[in-house]
Amino acid sequence: MEPSSADNSGVALTAVRPGASTDPQGAAAAPRPGAWILVAVAVAVVLPVASAPVVAVPTWALRWTLLPAIAGLGLPVLVTAAVRGGGAGRPARWALAWLAWAGVATALAPQPVVAFWGQYRAGTGWLLLAAVVAAWAIGARAGGAAARPVATALLVACAVNAAVAVLSELVDLSAFGVAPYGGRAVGFYGNPVYLSELLAGGLWLAFHRLGSSGSGSRERAVVAAGVLIAAATELSGSRAALVLGVLAAVVAVWQAPKAGRAIVAAVFVGGIALGACVSAIAPGSLTGTDRVSTIAVADAGIAPRLGTWQESVASLRSRPLWGWGPGGTLAATGPRRSLTVARQEGPDIMFADAHDAFVEVAVATGVVGLALCLAWLATAVAAARRRRVGEGLLGFAALVLGVSLTEPLHPGVAPLAALALGVATGVAMPSVRARVARGVGVVVGLAGAAVSVWLLAALVALNNADLGASPGAAISAAHRLPPLAEPDAVVGRLVAFQGITQRDPHRIAQAIGWWEAAAAREPADPGRWADVAGPLEETGHPVEAVAAYRRALKDNPWSKRALAGIVRIGAAGGATPAEVAAARYRLTLLS
């Protein structure tokens, strides 16, 4: 955690002329343009609230479509800092080296297209890594003058998510695309896990302001925001966020002046109490306190993670230097899946992410990539601690990362942590004076924005086609999207529906072709092959169905759907007696 502003004597933000250099070496840096502060604030505001109520696409998708725009804006800045040096030069060079190595890992990945774009509904490809380092560069370019507005924007975004999360437990908001998941509040993220990552950082921002003397942070709005964020953290059901929230409250109370300690403690305790009260009123809700009380090594929430981490480490033995490419966890761990993980998580439910930021980076970019990533983070944190810009941004990044040690990375959260870390760096990043270099930066930025618009328009079209049950529109949208599996799967589902309702075998055969294409695009996803095998079996193609079930078992040896299919079809599909007996035995182990 970073020190409170009371410890930052001599470097208080108010003592620095806005836009002036704070580089202790006296480097003559150009004043920071207000445009970069606006860009940083825009990222801090838009990513947390971009969701289904905004456009009709899945909750993760809008954030994913924004990644190219963030990368296009920030990467030219990152390159400039790496080349020209300055206070941000060292971390910028490490960040650029890591991203370049991740590019090598992407090119050498078993599925390069998936490694670049990220798996559908996860989005943890090279594009996300590019957006993360670009967001850091945007924050560093905005500089220390952006600390207050960015921290305020993040705090407001966290409070808005928290308010929606609390309200959704009391009122049916499903018409707006917001509904609890498994009794746990989701805010604008559609999943309590990702909401908890954001709110953990938001808690520290609230505590930092509540405990800062002379900052006006004891206003009722900040108190209300802190109570709401603590309550939503409880209602998200996240154990990691709740435990880290307790630690953050203890540290904040310890760091705060005597007059602010009681307020910090009261806000946290009051928020947890509010969450418990809402849970008592809302039937079926599940809080973080409820889940913490059931922690055990064999608990379903912990055992699968331990198993996945072990499988991830084991997968590096065959690809130690460059790993399996970004988003390659499924390909790396699937064939190594253990019976314990299958029992705890579900035989046909698999982690597409390692559920630990550093394990995910290791799987994605190998031990070399992990070392480069750690070097970037270490130098960036060191720069932030030297400058002590304040406003709690370093703590925000630390707590988001802390929750990410047991949860997946997310396109709507990871860039925010990097942005906060970049602003906290508060160094004099050199401006670009050469016309050619500035022109290249503008072109790259516009190209990134254009790709974002292209992705968003195509995803909206695909979703509208799905809702309208229009195969033709879905095919048109699928051709406009990157070659990922989900667009083809949507087309297959719509074509199959037409074939069933019209009793048209030709249409059903077409649907199977689309599903086969989807499986071929993401061959490491066993669920895609099981989706192909079922229709093949039902339409009288047992040999092809068994082949698809075998392909599913290659990447998930404990798939109940595939094992049951092998047993059910048996010799009619070419399965040997030994193969059927082995499948039947595995089914008994799963029961």
CORUR-V851175 format. One record per backbone hydrogen bond with DSSP energy under -0.5 kcal/mol. CO is the residue of the C=O (numbers start at 0). NH is the residue of the N-H. E is the energy in kcal/mol with one decimal. If there is no record, write none. Layout:
# CORUR-V851175
[[CO;NH;E] [CO;NH;E]]
This chain:
# CORUR-V851175
[[3;6;-2.1] [4;7;-1.3] [7;10;-2.0] [11;14;-1.5] [12;15;-1.7] [16;19;-2.7] [18;31;-1.0] [22;25;-2.2] [26;28;-1.9] [32;35;-1.3] [32;36;-0.8] [33;37;-2.1] [34;38;-2.2] [35;39;-2.5] [36;40;-2.5] [37;41;-2.5] [38;42;-2.4] [39;43;-2.1] [40;44;-1.8] [41;45;-3.1] [42;46;-1.6] [44;48;-0.8] [45;48;-0.7] [45;49;-1.7] [48;50;-0.6] [50;53;-2.0] [50;54;-1.4] [54;56;-2.1] [57;60;-0.9] [57;61;-0.9] [59;63;-1.9] [60;64;-2.5] [61;65;-1.1] [62;66;-0.6] [63;66;-1.0] [65;69;-2.1] [66;70;-2.9] [67;71;-3.0] [68;72;-1.9] [69;73;-2.4] [70;74;-2.6] [71;75;-0.5] [72;76;-0.5] [73;77;-2.4] [74;78;-2.6] [75;79;-2.2] [76;80;-2.4] [77;81;-2.4] [78;82;-2.2] [79;83;-3.0] [80;84;-1.7] [84;429;-0.5] [85;88;-1.6] [87;91;-2.0] [88;92;-2.3] [89;93;-2.1] [90;94;-2.6] [91;95;-2.5] [92;96;-2.4] [93;97;-2.4] [94;98;-2.4] [95;99;-2.4] [96;100;-2.4] [97;101;-2.5] [98;102;-1.6] [99;103;-1.7] [100;104;-2.5] [101;105;-2.1] [102;106;-2.2] [103;107;-1.9] [105;108;-0.9] [108;111;-0.6] [110;114;-2.6] [111;115;-1.8] [112;116;-2.4] [113;117;-2.8] [114;125;-2.7] [115;126;-2.4] [116;124;-0.5] [118;121;-2.3] [118;122;-3.2] [122;124;-0.8] [124;127;-0.7] [124;128;-1.5] [125;129;-2.6] [126;130;-2.1] [127;131;-2.3] [128;132;-2.1] [129;133;-2.0] [130;134;-2.5] [131;135;-1.9] [132;136;-2.0] [133;137;-2.6] [134;138;-2.3] [135;139;-2.6] [136;140;-2.7] [137;141;-2.2] [138;142;-1.7] [142;145;-1.9] [143;146;-1.7] [145;149;-2.7] [146;150;-2.6] [147;151;-2.4] [148;152;-2.4] [149;153;-2.7] [150;154;-2.3] [151;155;-2.7] [152;156;-2.5] [153;157;-2.5] [154;158;-2.4] [155;159;-2.6] [156;160;-2.2] [157;161;-2.5] [158;162;-2.8] [159;163;-2.3] [160;164;-2.4] [161;165;-2.6] [162;166;-2.6] [163;167;-2.4] [164;168;-0.7] [165;168;-0.9] [165;169;-0.6] [166;169;-1.2] [166;170;-2.8] [170;172;-0.8] [172;175;-1.9] [172;177;-1.8] [173;176;-1.8] [179;181;-0.6] [180;183;-1.3] [182;285;-2.3] [183;180;-2.8] [185;188;-2.0] [185;190;-0.6] [190;194;-1.7] [191;195;-2.2] [192;196;-1.4] [193;197;-1.7] [194;198;-2.6] [195;199;-1.9] [196;200;-1.1] [197;201;-1.9] [198;202;-2.4] [199;203;-1.2] [200;204;-1.8] [201;205;-2.2] [202;206;-2.7] [203;207;-2.9] [204;208;-1.8] [205;209;-2.5] [206;210;-2.1] [208;211;-0.9] [210;256;-1.0] [211;214;-0.8] [215;218;-0.8] [218;221;-0.5] [218;222;-1.9] [219;223;-3.0] [220;224;-2.3] [221;225;-2.6] [222;226;-2.4] [223;227;-2.5] [224;228;-2.7] [225;229;-2.3] [226;230;-2.4] [227;231;-2.8] [228;232;-2.2] [229;233;-1.9] [230;234;-2.3] [231;235;-1.7] [232;237;-0.7] [233;236;-1.1] [233;287;-2.5] [234;184;-2.1] [236;238;-0.5] [237;241;-1.5] [238;242;-2.7] [239;243;-2.6] [240;244;-2.1] [241;245;-2.1] [242;246;-2.1] [243;247;-2.8] [244;248;-2.4] [245;249;-2.2] [246;250;-2.5] [247;251;-2.8] [248;252;-2.6] [249;253;-2.1] [250;254;-2.3] [251;255;-2.1] [256;259;-1.5] [256;260;-1.2] [257;260;-0.5] [257;261;-0.7] [259;263;-2.2] [260;264;-2.4] [261;265;-2.5] [262;266;-2.5] [263;267;-2.1] [264;268;-2.6] [265;269;-2.8] [266;270;-2.3] [267;271;-2.4] [268;272;-2.4] [269;273;-2.4] [270;274;-2.5] [271;275;-2.2] [272;276;-2.3] [273;277;-2.6] [274;278;-2.3] [275;279;-1.8] [276;280;-1.5] [277;281;-2.9] [280;282;-0.6] [281;284;-1.3] [286;290;-1.7] [287;291;-2.7] [288;292;-1.8] [290;293;-1.0] [291;294;-1.6] [295;298;-1.7] [298;301;-1.5] [298;302;-2.6] [299;303;-0.6] [301;305;-2.4] [302;306;-2.5] [303;307;-2.6] [304;308;-2.8] [305;309;-2.1] [306;310;-2.5] [307;311;-2.5] [308;312;-2.4] [309;313;-2.3] [310;314;-1.9] [311;315;-0.8] [312;315;-0.8] [313;316;-1.3] [314;317;-1.0] [314;318;-0.6] [318;322;-1.2] [319;366;-3.0] [320;367;-0.9] [320;368;-0.7] [321;324;-0.7] [324;327;-1.8] [327;331;-2.2] [328;332;-3.0] [329;333;-2.1] [332;335;-0.8] [333;336;-1.8] [333;556;-0.5] [337;341;-2.1] [338;342;-2.5] [339;343;-2.3] [340;344;-2.9] [340;345;-0.5] [341;345;-1.6] [345;348;-1.5] [347;349;-0.5] [349;351;-0.5] [355;359;-3.0] [356;360;-2.1] [357;361;-2.3] [358;362;-2.7] [359;363;-2.5] [360;364;-2.9] [361;365;-2.2] [362;323;-3.6] [363;324;-1.2] [364;368;-1.5] [365;369;-2.3] [366;370;-2.1] [367;371;-2.2] [368;372;-2.5] [369;373;-2.5] [370;374;-2.1] [371;375;-2.2] [372;376;-2.6] [373;377;-2.7] [374;378;-2.3] [375;379;-2.5] [376;380;-2.7] [377;381;-2.3] [378;382;-2.1] [379;383;-2.2] [380;384;-2.7] [381;385;-1.8] [382;386;-1.9] [383;387;-2.5] [389;392;-1.0] [391;395;-2.1] [392;396;-2.3] [393;397;-2.2] [394;398;-2.5] [395;399;-2.3] [396;400;-2.3] [397;401;-2.2] [398;402;-2.2] [399;403;-1.8] [401;404;-1.0] [402;405;-1.8] [402;406;-0.5] [403;356;-1.5] [409;412;-1.8] [409;413;-2.2] [412;415;-0.8] [412;416;-1.7] [413;417;-1.9] [414;418;-2.5] [415;419;-2.5] [416;420;-2.2] [417;421;-2.4] [418;422;-2.5] [419;423;-2.4] [420;424;-1.2] [421;425;-0.8] [422;425;-0.8] [423;388;-0.7] [426;428;-1.2] [427;86;-0.7] [430;432;-0.6] [433;437;-2.5] [434;438;-2.6] [435;439;-2.5] [436;440;-2.2] [437;441;-2.2] [438;442;-2.5] [439;443;-2.8] [440;444;-2.4] [441;445;-2.6] [442;446;-2.5] [443;447;-2.5] [444;448;-2.2] [445;449;-2.4] [446;450;-2.3] [447;451;-2.1] [448;452;-2.3] [449;453;-2.5] [450;454;-2.7] [451;455;-2.6] [452;456;-2.7] [453;457;-2.1] [454;458;-2.6] [455;459;-2.5] [456;460;-2.1] [457;461;-2.4] [458;462;-2.6] [459;463;-2.6] [460;464;-2.2] [461;465;-2.1] [462;466;-2.6] [463;467;-2.3] [464;469;-2.5] [465;468;-0.9] [468;470;-0.6] [469;473;-2.1] [470;474;-2.6] [471;475;-2.0] [472;476;-2.3] [473;477;-2.6] [474;478;-1.9] [475;479;-0.6] [476;479;-0.9] [476;480;-0.6] [477;480;-0.9] [481;483;-2.8] [483;487;-0.6] [484;488;-2.1] [485;489;-2.6] [486;490;-2.1] [487;491;-2.5] [488;492;-2.2] [489;493;-2.2] [490;494;-2.8] [491;495;-2.4] [492;496;-1.9] [493;497;-1.9] [494;498;-2.4] [495;499;-2.6] [496;500;-2.5] [497;501;-2.5] [498;502;-0.6] [498;503;-2.5] [502;504;-0.7] [503;507;-1.6] [504;508;-2.3] [505;509;-2.0] [506;510;-2.2] [507;511;-2.2] [508;512;-1.8] [509;513;-1.9] [510;514;-2.3] [511;515;-2.5] [512;516;-2.0] [513;517;-2.1] [514;518;-2.3] [515;519;-2.1] [516;520;-1.5] [517;521;-1.4] [519;522;-0.6] [521;524;-1.9] [523;525;-0.9] [524;527;-1.1] [524;528;-0.9] [525;529;-2.0] [526;530;-2.0] [527;531;-1.2] [528;532;-2.5] [529;533;-1.9] [530;534;-0.8] [531;535;-1.7] [532;536;-2.6] [533;537;-2.3] [534;538;-1.8] [535;540;-2.4] [536;539;-1.2] [540;544;-2.2] [541;545;-2.6] [542;546;-2.0] [543;547;-2.0] [544;548;-2.5] [545;549;-2.6] [546;550;-1.8] [547;551;-2.0] [548;552;-2.1] [549;553;-1.3] [550;554;-0.8] [551;554;-0.7] [551;555;-0.9] [555;558;-1.9] [557;559;-0.6] [558;562;-2.6] [559;563;-2.5] [560;564;-1.7] [561;565;-2.3] [562;566;-2.2] [563;567;-2.6] [564;568;-2.5] [565;569;-2.3] [568;571;-1.4] [569;572;-1.6] [569;574;-1.9] [570;573;-1.6] [575;579;-2.4] [576;580;-2.5] [577;581;-2.4] [578;582;-2.1] [579;583;-2.6] [580;584;-2.2] [581;585;-2.1] [582;586;-1.9] [583;587;-1.6] [584;588;-1.7] [585;589;-1.7] [586;590;-1.2]]
